[in-house]
Amino acid sequence: MSPSNSAASAAPSFDPFRPADIDAGLALSRAERWPHRREDWELVAAISRGTVIRDRGEVAGTAVWMPYGERLAAVGMVMVAAGQRGRGFGRALMERTIVDAGGRTLRLVATHSGLPLYEKLGFAATGTVFQHQGVPQAAPAPDGVEEANADDRAAILALDRTAFGGDRTDLLGAMLRRGVALVVREGGVTGFAIRRMFGLGWTIGPVIAPDRDHAQRLIAAHVAALDGAFVRVDTTDTALADWLERQGLPRAGSGTAMMRGTVPEAAPERFALASQALG
């Protein structure tokens, strides 16, 4: 084999992200000290499309995107192995993601190190995502919150579609199968929040509500049901973040919410994310 052919055979390759790549993705996220379990990767894989970059047969990086209808998507799990950085893999993965998403508006949450790349690729900051987690203070369940029933599914999907700006039917369906939804009603369903196992314990989100008071009641009802378990909530709402601190959920980190494109402003409001990767 000539030197040129040898170099070509060793060139990194881009491949579609497949379920068989979950373990490699999990190893990358653990190296980053992200809390994702294999089950969390399985949820992402079930609703996403994406790319892995391989170098000499080993997965060197990942990027996935979740299509939420034809106009919007969320980007997440963008990682490059520590020993492979500086070779342009992160930019190559993101450029491929932008093309594959087909003109959709893209949302993501950027780490401090990823922020400059995303800005160069046309993403603009839209806010800060505050990560709160811990074992919250015990408190009685608030009034006016109840567990969702099967008849509430259509209302939950409609509220989320309006608040998020895209169709997350597949995501919410998967979350509802894995977790518990609570709702508030004023005639019909006017707000909801879902809890599911994630990472070190439980995560509460998305939280969609007509106002902050209803969002707090939904979160408090989930916390009461969890009875001393580890809880995580990711929010862009600074007042809600302050309230979470007072409930015994200290801030553990933050990221920058970014968007490439636009979505219409909406009510009800999205007070907590499904996760930083899922939006």
Residue, then its C-alpha position, 0 to 999 in steps of 0.5 A: m500500500s502506498p503512503s497516500n493510500s495508507a493516509a486515506s485509509a486512516a482518515p477520520s470518517f463520519d457515520p450516522f449515530r446508531p444505537a450501537d454507538i450508545d456505549a461509546g457516547l456514554a464513555l465520552s459523556r462520562a469522561e466529561r463528567w456528565p451525569h447521563r446513564r445508559e438509559d438517558w442515552e437510549l432516550v436520546a437515541a430513540i428520538s434523535r438523528g446524529t453523527v459520530i466521527r470515527d478515527r481508526g475505528e474508534v468513536a472520537g466525537t458525537a453530535v445529535w439533533m432532535p427534529y421537533g417538526e419541520r421548522l425546529a430542532a434541538v442539538g445536544m451531546v456534542m462532544v469530542a474525546a479529549g485526545q482528539r481535540g484541536r483537529g476540527f472535529g467539533r466544527a465538522l460535526m456541527e457543520r454536518t448537523i446544520v446541513d442535516a437539519g435542513g434549514r430548521t431553527l436550532r436550539l442548544v445549550a452551550t458550555h463555556s468552551g463550546l460558546p466561541l464555536y457556536e457563535k462562529l456558526g451563527f448561533a446567538a445567545t438567548g439566555t442563561v440556563f441555570q442548573h439546580q440540583g440536590v435533595p430539596q427541603a421537605a414540604p407538603a404537596p400544594d393544592g390544585v395539582e393532580e396527576a395527569n390521565a390519558d385524556d390529558r395527553a392531547a392538551i399536554l402536547a398542545l401546550d408544549r407545542t405552543a410554548f416551545g415552538g415545535d412539535r415534541t410529540d415523540l419526546l413527550g411520548a417517551m417521557l410520559r412512558r418513563g415518568v409521571a406528569l402532573v397538571v394544573r387545571e382551570g377549566g382545562v389543562t393550563g400547565f404541566a410538568i414531567r418528572r423522570m429518572f435521569g443522571l444522579g436521581w430525578t429531573i423535573g422538566p419540561v415545566i410549562a405553565p401560565d405563570r411562575d406561581h403555577a410553575q412553582r406549584l407543579i415543581a413543589a408537587h413533584v418534590a413532595a412525591l419524591d420524598g427526599a430523593f435527589v432532584r435536578v431542574d434546569t431553568t432559564d427563569t432567574a426568579l424561578a432559579d432564586w426560588l429553587e435555591r430557597q427550596g434547597l436546590p443549590r445552583a450547580g452550574s450554568g450554560t448559555a441557551m443559544m439559537r440559530g434562527t427564530v421561533p415565535e414568542a409564545a404563552p404559556e411559558r416554558f419554565a424548565l427544560a426537559s434537559q439541556a440536550l433535549g431543550 
